[in-house]
Each structure stands twice: as structure tokens, then as C-alpha cells.
Amino acid sequence: MQRKNSALIAILTLTISTIAFLQVADLVSANYYPPPSIEIFSPISAPRVYNESSVQLYVRVNALPSESRSITHISYCLDGKANITLTNIERKDGEGYWTSTEGVIATGNAFSVKTTLDNLAEGNHTLIVYSHAADGTEMSRTKEFTVDYDYVPPENPFGLPSNLPNGTTTLPFTTAQTPQPTINTGPSVNPGSLQPLENPLLIIALASAVTLVLLAVFVFKRKSGGAKTKQG
């Protein structure tokens, strides 16, 4: 009977630990900017400078899950010109988003689209992205960026990727180098947050699971030893 109780304790411990692990994993994969909101991942503002005439436009609109908030279309305006409607919108339901309340995750629907801004002249540009909902609700977000054909990106002697998520090349800090400023533009399609083993909540959950399992094994062995002593 004691062995059955100890085995049951171990199974319950593993089950609880697994549930805690899955909950923490959901927190790790959550996005920023809870709905309703607009995220412009590209183009990127200063200090990023583009030295080409074509720049990728990558936008995601985060909407509430109710039908009345479903996005019908997305458009943009560049430098005050006529609005252009974007097509080939990809929808993903049931996305998780961080909220202002610690530990609380909201659910929404994401509408993503990618295209290019072509024939860009040198100088500063102003981009406004609009989202249009079925109930007539509209949102907008503005992003400024710079194009300079003569701009030469910083050298990359360490062989790092030239297109990091934040849009700049960030080199490892040394005593002879001044750290470059970066801009937090949020996550990528899936931004971008901490890796699982870097998240303190996940580490705590795993440590708790291991501790509970070891405790169950200790209790099992102790009861088994006591039973043998009484039989002797």
C-alpha cells in the first residue's frame, strides 16, 4: 500500500510539473502589443539607414477575437501620397499577447502582410499604416525611416548577420568599442522574446519539478526501508 501511495505521489508530481511547464512555455511565446494594435516590423527607424531604393514593408495588425473586430483590409500611405491597399493578408487566430497585468495573457487574431516599398528617393520618409475593421473601426500607426544611397553600413569583422531583428548590426562589446544604441521594435512573427532556457519563470518551474520528484523518491525509499525493518 505504501508503494502504491508513493507511486501515486510521483505521478501527480510529474503531472503538475508538466502543466506548469506548458503554462510557462505559453508565456514565453506570447507577443507584445495586445489587440487592438498595429506593429510595423519593417521599415525600421533610425539609427537604421537604408542604402537601397526598395525596402520591405512588414506589418501585423492585432485584433480582438470578436467578429465585429475582424480586419477587412490593411492599407498604407507613404509621404502623403494616395493610400495603397495591401493584399495577400495572412490571418492567424488564437495568438497570445502580454497585457499590462503581470502574468495575464490575452488572446487575439493576427493579420500579417509583407510587400516592398519601391522607387524610394533619398531622404526621410513617413509611412502610415491603416487597419480597417468590419464594423468601421480604423486604427493607424506611423513610422519614419531614412534612405541614403551613399550610406555605408558599419563593418562586421565578427561575421554576425547583417540583418538582425532590431534592424541594426550590433557588435559584441569590447573595451575599444562603444556599444551602439538599439531600438526595441517588438518581436518578429514569433518576436522575439526570451529563449526557453533564458526565461527565469521556466527555470523556476523546471527546478520545482525536479525538487518534487526527488522528494517523492526520498519518501518512497524511506517508507520502503521502514517496512523492511518492521518485517525483520
C-alpha positions as CSV (number, residue, x, y, z in Angstrom):
1,M,0.0,0.0,0.0
2,Q,2.8,2.4,0.9
3,R,4.5,1.7,-2.5
4,K,1.2,2.5,-4.3
5,N,0.8,5.8,-2.4
6,S,4.4,6.8,-3.2
7,A,3.9,5.9,-6.9
8,L,0.7,8.0,-7.0
9,I,2.6,10.9,-5.4
10,A,5.3,10.7,-8.1
11,I,2.7,10.6,-10.9
12,L,0.8,13.6,-9.5
13,T,4.0,15.5,-9.1
14,L,5.1,14.8,-12.7
15,T,1.6,15.8,-14.0
16,I,1.6,19.1,-12.0
17,S,5.1,19.9,-13.2
18,T,4.2,19.2,-16.8
19,I,1.2,21.6,-16.6
20,A,3.3,24.3,-15.0
21,F,5.9,23.8,-17.8
22,L,3.3,24.2,-20.6
23,Q,1.9,27.3,-18.9
24,V,5.4,28.9,-18.7
25,A,6.1,27.9,-22.3
26,D,2.9,29.8,-23.4
27,L,4.2,32.9,-21.6
28,V,7.5,32.7,-23.4
29,S,5.9,32.5,-26.8
30,A,3.4,35.4,-26.2
31,N,3.6,38.5,-28.3
32,Y,3.8,42.2,-27.4
33,Y,1.2,44.9,-28.3
34,P,-2.1,43.3,-27.2
35,P,-5.1,43.9,-29.5
36,P,-6.2,46.2,-30.9
37,S,-2.9,47.4,-32.2
38,I,-0.6,47.7,-35.3
39,E,3.0,46.6,-35.5
40,I,5.4,47.7,-38.2
41,F,8.4,45.4,-38.2
42,S,9.9,46.9,-41.4
43,P,11.0,49.5,-42.3
44,I,12.9,50.5,-39.2
45,S,13.5,54.0,-37.9
46,A,16.9,55.5,-37.1
47,P,19.7,54.5,-36.4
48,R,18.9,52.1,-39.3
49,V,19.6,53.7,-42.7
50,Y,18.7,52.0,-45.9
51,N,21.0,52.4,-48.9
52,E,18.7,50.9,-51.5
53,S,15.6,52.1,-53.3
54,S,13.4,49.2,-52.3
55,V,12.6,48.4,-48.7
56,Q,10.5,45.6,-47.3
57,L,7.2,46.5,-45.7
58,Y,6.2,44.0,-43.0
59,V,3.1,44.8,-41.0
60,R,0.9,42.9,-38.4
61,V,-2.5,44.0,-37.1
62,N,-3.6,42.5,-33.8
63,A,-7.4,42.4,-33.5
64,L,-9.8,41.3,-30.8
65,P,-11.3,37.8,-31.4
66,S,-14.9,39.1,-31.8
67,E,-16.3,39.1,-35.3
68,S,-17.0,42.8,-35.2
69,R,-13.3,43.5,-34.9
70,S,-12.2,41.2,-37.8
71,I,-9.9,43.1,-40.1
72,T,-11.3,43.5,-43.7
73,H,-8.2,45.1,-45.2
74,I,-4.9,46.9,-44.5
75,S,-3.6,49.9,-46.4
76,Y,-0.7,52.4,-46.1
77,C,0.2,55.9,-47.1
78,L,3.8,56.9,-48.0
79,D,4.8,60.5,-47.8
80,G,1.3,61.8,-48.1
81,K,0.5,60.0,-51.4
82,A,-2.6,58.1,-52.2
83,N,-3.5,55.1,-49.9
84,I,-2.5,51.7,-51.2
85,T,-4.5,48.6,-50.2
86,L,-2.4,45.6,-49.3
87,T,-3.4,42.1,-50.4
88,N,-2.4,38.5,-49.5
89,I,-3.1,39.1,-45.8
90,E,-2.3,36.1,-43.7
91,R,-4.6,35.5,-40.7
92,K,-3.6,33.6,-37.6
93,D,-6.2,33.1,-34.8
94,G,-5.6,32.4,-31.1
95,E,-2.4,34.3,-30.7
96,G,-1.2,35.1,-27.2
97,Y,-0.3,38.6,-26.1
98,W,1.2,40.1,-23.0
99,T,-1.0,42.5,-21.1
100,S,-0.3,45.3,-18.6
101,T,-1.3,42.9,-15.8
102,E,1.6,40.7,-14.8
103,G,1.2,37.1,-15.7
104,V,-2.0,37.7,-17.7
105,I,-2.1,36.7,-21.3
106,A,-4.8,38.0,-23.8
107,T,-6.0,36.2,-26.9
108,G,-6.4,37.8,-30.3
109,N,-6.2,37.3,-34.0
110,A,-3.1,38.5,-36.1
111,F,-3.3,39.7,-39.6
112,S,0.1,39.9,-41.3
113,V,1.2,41.1,-44.7
114,K,4.5,41.6,-46.5
115,T,5.3,43.7,-49.6
116,T,8.0,46.1,-50.8
117,L,8.2,49.9,-51.0
118,D,9.8,50.6,-54.3
119,N,11.4,53.6,-56.1
120,L,12.3,55.3,-52.8
121,A,14.1,58.6,-53.1
122,E,16.9,59.6,-50.8
123,G,15.9,61.4,-47.6
124,N,13.4,60.9,-44.8
125,H,10.2,59.1,-45.4
126,T,6.9,59.0,-43.4
127,L,4.8,55.8,-43.5
128,I,1.3,55.5,-42.1
129,V,-0.3,52.1,-41.9
130,Y,-4.1,51.8,-41.5
131,S,-6.3,48.8,-40.5
132,H,-10.0,48.7,-41.4
133,A,-12.4,46.5,-39.4
134,A,-15.8,45.2,-40.4
135,D,-17.6,47.5,-38.0
136,G,-16.0,50.6,-39.5
137,T,-13.3,50.9,-36.8
138,E,-9.9,52.1,-38.1
139,M,-6.5,52.2,-36.5
140,S,-3.3,53.8,-37.7
141,R,0.4,53.8,-36.9
142,T,3.2,56.0,-38.2
143,K,6.8,55.0,-38.8
144,E,9.6,57.3,-40.1
145,F,12.7,55.9,-41.9
146,T,15.7,57.2,-43.9
147,V,17.1,56.3,-47.3
148,D,20.7,57.3,-48.2
149,Y,22.2,55.6,-51.3
150,D,25.8,56.6,-50.2
151,Y,25.4,55.2,-46.7
152,V,28.0,52.5,-45.8
153,P,26.9,50.2,-43.0
154,P,29.5,49.6,-40.2
155,E,32.0,46.9,-40.8
156,N,31.2,43.5,-39.4
157,P,34.5,41.8,-38.5
158,F,32.8,39.2,-36.3
159,G,30.7,37.7,-39.1
160,L,27.4,38.4,-37.4
161,P,24.2,38.5,-39.5
162,S,23.8,41.9,-41.3
163,N,20.0,41.9,-40.7
164,L,19.4,41.4,-37.0
165,P,15.8,41.5,-35.7
166,N,16.2,45.1,-34.5
167,G,17.4,46.2,-37.9
168,T,20.9,47.1,-36.9
169,T,24.2,45.3,-36.7
170,T,25.1,45.1,-33.0
171,L,28.7,44.0,-32.4
172,P,30.0,42.4,-29.2
173,F,31.1,45.0,-26.6
174,T,34.9,45.4,-26.1
175,T,36.9,47.9,-24.3
176,A,37.8,49.6,-27.6
177,Q,34.2,49.8,-28.8
178,T,31.3,52.0,-27.9
179,P,28.0,50.0,-27.7
180,Q,25.6,51.0,-30.4
181,P,22.1,52.1,-29.4
182,T,19.3,49.8,-30.3
183,I,15.5,50.2,-30.7
184,N,13.1,47.7,-29.3
185,T,10.6,47.2,-32.2
186,G,8.9,44.2,-30.6
187,P,9.0,40.6,-31.6
188,S,9.3,39.1,-35.1
189,V,6.5,36.9,-36.4
190,N,7.1,34.9,-33.4
191,P,9.4,38.2,-31.6
192,G,11.3,37.8,-30.3
193,S,11.1,37.1,-26.6
194,L,13.3,35.1,-24.3
195,Q,14.5,31.7,-25.3
196,P,13.1,29.0,-23.0
197,L,16.3,28.4,-21.0
198,E,16.8,32.1,-20.6
199,N,13.4,32.7,-19.0
200,P,13.5,32.8,-15.2
201,L,9.9,31.5,-14.9
202,L,10.8,28.4,-16.9
203,I,13.9,27.8,-14.8
204,I,11.9,28.0,-11.6
205,A,9.2,25.6,-13.0
206,L,11.8,23.1,-14.0
207,A,13.7,23.4,-10.7
208,S,10.4,22.9,-8.8
209,A,9.6,19.8,-10.8
210,V,13.0,18.2,-10.2
211,T,12.7,19.0,-6.5
212,L,9.3,17.4,-6.1
213,V,10.3,14.3,-8.0
214,L,13.4,13.9,-5.8
215,L,11.2,14.4,-2.7
216,A,8.8,11.7,-3.8
217,V,11.7,9.3,-4.4
218,F,13.1,10.0,-1.0
219,V,9.7,9.4,0.7
220,F,9.3,6.2,-1.2
221,K,12.7,4.9,-0.3
222,R,12.2,5.8,3.4
223,K,8.9,4.1,3.6
224,S,10.2,1.0,1.9
225,G,13.2,0.9,4.3
226,G,10.9,1.2,7.3
227,A,8.7,-1.6,6.1
228,K,11.7,-3.9,5.6
229,T,12.8,-3.1,9.2
230,K,9.5,-4.0,10.7
231,Q,9.4,-7.2,8.8
232,G,12.9,-8.1,10.1
